[in-house]
């Protein structure tokens, strides 16, 4: 790397101030306050509030500047790290790829149980749009934004590291969130029904050995939350066993309920060749006083039976109620 003397450093600083004043930031030539430092191979351009990554970069744990309205991951670009959106943010934000398969956000290290290391995370109450990119092997969850209204479309959410219990949960959005035209293949829970209403449309979930495609809770929270499913496709993908069902309740003892509304294309299920079919409903050990109500759908797909429902404690005041199926 070329070393600059004091004079050249002063010239770079002046040039950077001029570029910033013009509303354009080119990272890789000069680093400005509030702009993430890039490796020499990375290039980021910010213009008019739109931050565009045009080549591979290691972003680390990137705190998204309040001036950024949109982040674009160009076609064929891989970013390593995660986007942390400050809880103080009030303006909407869009993170968008140019190609759902080749615009990629990849985890920047080993597993860690820390929400700030989810691929995209925030505690802010904002409108958050995620479109057309792949989230691969995050350090924690893929998308964790329990107070945000999230619109996720054209997403590929994948964990391919191992078959273990690795907290690569898929989606935890706030009330009114929507997931559509997307694909999820993680090794933990996919959709968290904790924070109000989540709508899922035309989306495929691969059900691996660990985790539930639809998780009601690991404790006593989220009372009255619901899932609206219109074209939710779940594929059983384990060759021997599952530790969660398609619809699961993993913890909690206080009286509570969840509503699953199947509309339009509803819920469909299939099994990968060589795999075994996952249970439909699972209530884990210690769970008590919980009710899952399913409205609509095809009766053969959603009806609870002794063969598709697992109750760790049959006397725990647990119910599955299916109404309006056909």
C-alpha positions in Angstrom: 0.0 0.0 0.0 1.3 3.5 -0.9 2.2 5.7 2.1 1.1 9.3 1.9 3.0 12.1 3.5 1.2 14.7 5.6 0.5 16.9 2.6 -1.1 14.2 0.7 -3.2 13.2 3.7 -4.4 16.8 3.9 -5.3 16.8 0.2 -7.3 13.5 0.6 -9.2 15.0 3.5 -10.0 18.1 1.6 -11.1 16.0 -1.5 -13.2 13.9 0.8 -15.0 16.9 2.2 -15.7 18.2 -1.3 -17.1 14.8 -2.4 -19.3 14.6 0.7 -20.6 18.0 0.2 -21.6 17.0 -3.3 -23.6 14.1 -1.9 -21.4 11.4 -3.4 -19.0 9.1 -1.3 -16.6 6.8 -3.0 -15.1 4.4 -0.4 -11.9 2.7 -1.3 -10.4 6.1 -2.2 -11.2 8.0 0.9 -12.9 7.1 4.2 -15.4 9.6 5.6 -16.9 9.9 9.0 -20.0 7.7 9.3 -18.9 5.6 6.3 -17.8 2.0 6.8 -14.2 1.2 6.0 -13.8 -1.1 3.1 -11.1 -3.5 2.1 -9.1 -2.5 -0.9 -11.2 -4.9 -3.0 -14.4 -3.3 -1.9 -16.2 -0.3 -3.4 -19.2 1.5 -2.0 -20.8 4.5 -3.6 -23.4 6.7 -1.7 -25.4 9.1 -3.7 -28.7 10.8 -2.8 -29.1 8.5 0.2 -28.6 5.3 -1.8 -25.6 3.2 -0.8 -24.5 0.8 -3.6 -22.0 -2.0 -3.2 -20.5 -2.8 -6.6 -17.9 -5.4 -5.6 -17.3 -7.8 -2.8 -16.6 -6.3 0.7 -16.2 -7.2 4.3 -18.6 -4.9 6.1 -18.3 -6.4 9.6 -21.0 -5.3 12.0 -22.2 -2.3 10.1 -24.3 0.3 11.9 -26.4 1.7 9.1 -26.1 5.6 8.9 -29.3 7.5 9.3 -28.7 9.3 6.0 -28.9 6.0 4.1 -32.4 5.5 2.6 -31.5 2.4 0.6 -28.8 -0.2 0.4 -28.2 -1.9 -2.9 -26.1 -5.1 -3.3 -25.2 -5.4 -6.9 -25.5 -8.5 -9.0 -22.6 -10.9 -8.3 -21.5 -9.1 -5.1 -21.0 -10.8 -1.7 -20.9 -8.8 1.5 -19.5 -10.4 4.6 -20.9 -9.2 7.9 -24.3 -7.9 9.0 -26.5 -4.8 8.9 -27.4 -3.4 12.4 -30.0 -0.7 12.1 -29.9 1.6 15.2 -33.0 1.6 17.4 -33.2 5.4 17.2 -33.9 5.3 13.5 -37.3 6.6 12.4 -37.0 6.8 8.6 -37.9 3.8 6.4 -35.0 1.7 5.0 -34.7 -0.6 2.0 -32.1 -3.3 1.5 -32.2 -4.7 -2.0 -30.2 -6.9 -4.2 -30.0 -6.8 -8.0 -30.1 -10.6 -8.3 -31.8 -12.8 -5.7 -29.2 -15.6 -6.1 -26.0 -13.7 -6.6 -26.5 -10.6 -4.5 -25.4 -12.1 -1.1 -25.1 -11.1 2.5 -23.0 -13.8 4.3 -22.2 -14.2 8.0 -18.9 -12.9 9.1 -17.9 -15.5 11.7 -18.9 -18.3 14.0 -22.3 -18.6 15.8 -23.0 -16.2 18.6 -26.2 -15.7 20.6 -26.3 -12.0 20.1 -29.2 -10.2 18.3 -26.8 -7.5 17.1 -25.2 -10.1 14.9 -28.3 -11.2 13.0 -27.9 -10.6 9.3 -30.3 -7.8 9.4 -31.4 -6.6 12.9 -33.1 -3.7 14.5 -35.2 -2.6 17.5 -36.5 0.4 15.6 -40.2 1.0 14.8 -39.7 1.5 11.1 -40.9 0.3 7.7 -38.2 -2.1 6.5 -38.1 -3.5 3.0 -35.9 -6.5 2.1 -35.8 -7.5 -1.5 -34.1 -9.9 -3.9 -30.9 -11.0 -2.1 -29.6 -14.1 -0.4 -28.9 -14.2 3.3 -26.4 -17.1 3.9 -25.0 -18.5 7.2 -25.5 -15.5 9.6 -23.9 -15.5 13.0 -27.3 -15.4 14.6 -30.8 -15.0 13.1 -31.3 -14.0 9.4 -33.9 -11.3 10.0 -34.7 -10.0 13.5 -36.8 -6.8 13.6 -39.5 -7.4 16.1 -40.8 -3.8 16.2 -40.5 -3.1 12.5 -43.1 -3.6 9.8 -41.1 -5.7 7.4 -41.9 -6.4 3.7 -39.6 -9.2 2.6 -39.9 -10.3 -1.0 -37.8 -12.4 -3.4 -35.6 -13.4 -0.5 -33.4 -16.6 -0.3 -32.7 -17.3 3.4 -30.3 -20.3 3.7 -28.1 -22.0 6.3 -25.8 -24.7 4.8 -23.1 -25.0 7.4 -24.1 -28.1 9.3 -27.1 -30.1 10.7 -26.8 -28.9 14.2 -28.7 -26.5 16.5 -27.2 -23.2 15.4 -29.7 -20.4 16.0 -30.0 -19.6 12.3 -33.6 -18.7 12.8 -35.3 -17.2 9.7 -37.7 -14.4 10.3 -38.9 -12.4 13.3 -40.7 -9.2 12.2 -43.1 -6.9 13.8 -46.9 -6.6 13.5 -48.1 -6.2 10.0 -45.0 -7.8 8.4 -45.3 -9.6 5.1 -43.1 -12.3 3.5 -43.8 -13.2 -0.1 -42.2 -15.0 -3.1 -39.3 -16.2 -0.9 -37.4 -19.4 0.0 -36.2 -20.4 3.5 -33.9 -23.3 4.3 -32.5 -22.8 7.8 -31.5 -25.1 10.6 -33.7 -23.5 13.2 -37.2 -21.9 13.4 -38.3 -20.1 10.3 -41.2 -17.9 11.2 -41.7 -16.5 14.7 -45.3 -15.8 15.5 -44.6 -13.5 18.4 -45.2 -9.9 17.5 -48.7 -9.5 16.1 -49.8 -10.5 12.6 -47.4 -12.1 10.0 -48.6 -12.7 6.4 -46.8 -15.3 4.3 -47.5 -15.6 0.6 -46.2 -17.9 -2.1 -43.2 -18.9 0.0 -41.4 -22.3 0.4 -39.9 -23.5 3.7 -37.6 -26.5 3.9 -38.3 -28.3 7.2 -34.9 -29.7 8.5 -34.4 -31.8 11.5 -33.9 -28.9 13.8 -36.5 -26.1 14.2 -40.1 -25.4 13.3 -41.3 -23.7 10.1 -43.9 -21.9 12.3 -42.9 -21.4 15.9 -45.4 -20.1 18.4 -43.0 -19.4 21.3 -40.2 -20.6 23.5 -41.9 -18.9 26.5 -44.8 -16.8 27.6 -45.0 -13.9 25.2 -46.8 -12.9 22.0 -50.3 -13.5 23.2 -52.9 -13.5 20.4 -50.4 -13.3 17.5 -51.4 -14.8 14.2 -50.2 -16.1 10.9 -52.0 -15.6 7.7 -50.8 -18.1 5.0 -51.6 -17.8 1.3 -49.4 -20.3 -0.5 -47.1 -21.5 2.3 -45.3 -24.6 1.0 -43.5 -26.8 3.5 -41.1 -29.6 2.5 -40.1 -32.2 5.1 -36.4 -32.8 4.6 -35.0 -35.1 7.4 -34.1 -38.7 6.8 -34.9 -39.8 10.3 -36.5 -37.4 12.8 -37.5 -33.9 13.8 -37.3 -32.0 17.1 -40.2 -29.7 16.1 -43.4 -30.0 14.1 -44.5 -27.8 11.3 -46.5 -25.8 13.9 -44.7 -25.9 17.3 -44.9 -24.5 20.8 -41.6 -24.9 22.5 -42.1 -23.2 25.9 -44.5 -21.4 28.3 -47.1 -22.2 30.8 -49.5 -19.2 31.0 -52.8 -19.5 29.1 -52.3 -18.3 25.5 -53.4 -18.9 21.9 -52.2 -18.5 18.3 -54.4 -18.2 15.2 -53.4 -19.7 11.9 -55.6 -18.4 9.0 -55.2 -20.3 5.8 -56.6 -18.3 2.9 -56.3 -18.5 -0.9 -53.7 -21.1 -1.7 -53.4 -21.9 2.0 -50.8 -24.6 3.1 -49.4 -27.4 1.1 -46.9 -30.1 2.2 -44.5 -32.4 0.5 -41.6 -34.7 1.4 -38.1 -34.8 -0.1 -37.3 -38.2 -1.7 -35.7 -40.3 1.0 -36.9 -38.1 3.9 -39.7 -38.9 6.4 -42.7 -36.8 7.0 -42.5 -34.3 9.8 -45.2 -34.1 12.5 -47.8 -31.4 11.9 -48.2 -30.2 15.5 -45.6 -30.5 18.3 -45.9 -29.2 21.9 -42.6 -29.6 23.7 -42.1 -30.8 27.2 -43.2 -28.3 29.9 -45.6 -26.5 27.6 -49.0 -25.9 29.2 -52.3 -24.1 28.7 -51.8 -23.4 25.0 -54.3 -23.4 22.0 -53.5 -23.4 18.3 -56.6 -22.6 16.2 -56.4 -23.2 12.5 -59.1 -21.6 10.3 -59.5 -22.8 6.7 -57.4 -25.0 4.5 -57.8 -28.5 3.3 -59.0 -30.8 6.1 -56.6 -33.7 5.3 -53.7 -31.3 5.5 -54.5 -29.5 8.7 -56.6 -31.8 10.9 -54.9 -32.9 14.1 -54.7 -36.7 14.6 -52.8 -38.9 17.0 -50.3 -39.7 14.2 -49.4 -36.1 13.3 -49.6 -34.4 16.7 -47.1 -34.8 19.5 -48.0 -33.7 23.1 -45.1 -34.2 25.5 -47.6 -33.9 28.4 -51.1 -35.0 27.3 -52.6 -33.5 30.6 -51.2 -30.0 30.0 -54.4 -28.3 28.8 -53.2 -28.2 25.2 -55.6 -28.0 22.2 -55.5 -27.9 18.5 -58.8 -26.5 17.1 -59.4 -26.8 13.3 -62.4 -24.9 11.9 -63.7 -24.1 8.4 -61.5 -26.5 6.6 -62.8 -28.3 3.5 
